[in-house]
């Protein structure tokens, strides 16, 4: 059986258990037995889900070149991510957490799409006033193969 099938059976048994225990079935012993059987199916569903292979991480790539995105505040690295959106999200969350009143804060990113290796800087807008922050996201090239000519 699949995790989905185990889950459906566990849900079906839970409904029956409720009927026998609290509903018109009026047989709490049967209700308890059905509940126990439902718990077994729920456990099997969890085991089936947890035994699935982890999804592969896919980097944004070009032929033989891969990139990661480094989130930073000033010179302090916050994290390195496989995509730009995750790096930006980390910077925005950190910036928001460091605001005294984060309710009226909005963000924008300043960068040049024609120069993707240049850092993008997080801009902060509070009450209509825009200000620069020291939060940046920088695309970093990651070698996917060793190039012996690069060492010469």
SULQUI-V322856 format. One record per backbone hydrogen bond with DSSP energy under -0.5 kcal/mol. NH is the residue of the N-H (numbers start at 0). CO is the residue of the C=O. E is the energy in kcal/mol with one decimal. If there is no record, write none. Layout:
((NH | CO | E) (NH | CO | E))
This chain:
((5 | 1 | -2.5) (6 | 2 | -2.4) (7 | 3 | -2.4) (8 | 4 | -2.3) (9 | 5 | -2.5) (10 | 6 | -2.4) (11 | 7 | -2.5) (12 | 8 | -2.5) (13 | 9 | -2.0) (14 | 10 | -2.0) (15 | 11 | -2.1) (16 | 12 | -2.9) (17 | 13 | -2.2) (18 | 14 | -2.1) (19 | 15 | -2.5) (20 | 16 | -2.4) (21 | 17 | -3.0) (22 | 17 | -1.2) (22 | 18 | -0.8) (24 | 18 | -1.5) (25 | 18 | -0.6) (25 | 22 | -0.8) (26 | 19 | -2.3) (30 | 26 | -2.3) (31 | 27 | -2.3) (32 | 28 | -2.1) (33 | 29 | -2.7) (34 | 30 | -2.2) (35 | 31 | -2.2) (36 | 32 | -2.2) (37 | 33 | -2.4) (38 | 34 | -2.0) (39 | 35 | -1.6) (40 | 36 | -2.0) (41 | 37 | -2.4) (42 | 38 | -2.3) (43 | 39 | -2.4) (44 | 40 | -2.1) (45 | 41 | -1.9) (46 | 42 | -2.4) (47 | 43 | -2.3) (48 | 44 | -2.1) (49 | 45 | -2.6) (50 | 46 | -1.5) (51 | 48 | -1.2) (58 | 56 | -0.6) (59 | 66 | -0.5) (59 | 81 | -1.0) (60 | 58 | -0.6) (61 | 64 | -2.8) (64 | 61 | -2.1) (65 | 141 | -1.7) (66 | 59 | -1.6) (67 | 139 | -2.3) (68 | 80 | -2.9) (69 | 137 | -2.8) (70 | 68 | -0.6) (70 | 78 | -2.9) (71 | 135 | -2.4) (72 | 75 | -2.8) (73 | 71 | -0.5) (73 | 133 | -3.4) (75 | 72 | -2.9) (76 | 74 | -0.7) (77 | 70 | -3.4) (78 | 70 | -1.5) (80 | 68 | -2.7) (86 | 82 | -1.4) (87 | 83 | -2.6) (88 | 84 | -2.3) (89 | 85 | -1.9) (90 | 86 | -2.0) (91 | 87 | -2.8) (92 | 88 | -2.4) (93 | 89 | -2.4) (94 | 90 | -2.7) (95 | 91 | -2.5) (96 | 92 | -2.3) (97 | 93 | -1.1) (98 | 95 | -1.5) (103 | 100 | -0.7) (104 | 101 | -1.3) (105 | 124 | -2.0) (107 | 122 | -1.9) (109 | 120 | -2.9) (110 | 108 | -0.5) (112 | 110 | -0.6) (114 | 111 | -1.7) (117 | 114 | -2.0) (119 | 136 | -2.7) (120 | 109 | -2.9) (121 | 134 | -2.4) (122 | 107 | -3.7) (123 | 130 | -3.0) (124 | 105 | -2.9) (125 | 123 | -0.5) (125 | 128 | -2.4) (126 | 103 | -0.8) (128 | 125 | -2.2) (129 | 127 | -0.6) (130 | 123 | -2.9) (132 | 121 | -1.4) (135 | 71 | -2.4) (136 | 119 | -2.1) (137 | 69 | -2.1) (138 | 115 | -0.6) (139 | 67 | -3.2) (141 | 65 | -3.7) (143 | 63 | -0.8) (147 | 145 | -0.6) (149 | 146 | -1.3) (150 | 146 | -0.5) (150 | 147 | -0.8) (151 | 148 | -0.9))
